[in-house]
Amino acid sequence: MNALARLGMVSDFPSENQTFAHDTVDQVAVPKDYFVERDGVKFAGTHLLIDLWGAENLDDPALIDVTLRDGAVAAGATILHSHFHHFTPNAGVSGVVVLAESHISIHTWPERGFAAIDIFMCGECDPYKAIPFLRAAFTPGDVQVSEQRRGLTS
């Protein structure tokens, strides 16, 4: 992580949401399938594209890190690590929280009060549970959310 630290802010505090990478059937490890079935459709995961408008605190990498991490844990995801780059004091932040179940990424434009956030989570995680954390930390005037189901199989 030290090499990444020179590039920006790195946080290395994995969560413990996921403790097993497999299920056990009759004492035999069975690889866990992270695809999920909802409404008769099987797919890899839910990808939310979230636009925040009229938002605040978009130039604070530490707050962004905590907010995205708290949202990930609430969604049931397993945090592997995160990395954020602050372009200059009072300017935008770009970064990612890497999850065992995929990622949360953010790009901010504080001068416009705008943030573009991607939340992709596979399996049983619920990325919608992260949205209240975004609302609380950034107090946007408008939140636009679109959903894609990734990896459709049926």
PyMOL commands that set and color helices and strands:
alter all, ss='L'
color gray80, all
select helices_A, chain A and resi 2-5+61-74+110-112+127-138
alter helices_A, ss='H'
color red, helices_A
select strands_A, chain A and resi 9-11+22-25+28-31+36-38+41-43+45-53+79-86+93-99+102-109+114-122+142-150
alter strands_A, ss='S'
color yellow, strands_A
deselect
rebuild
show_as cartoon
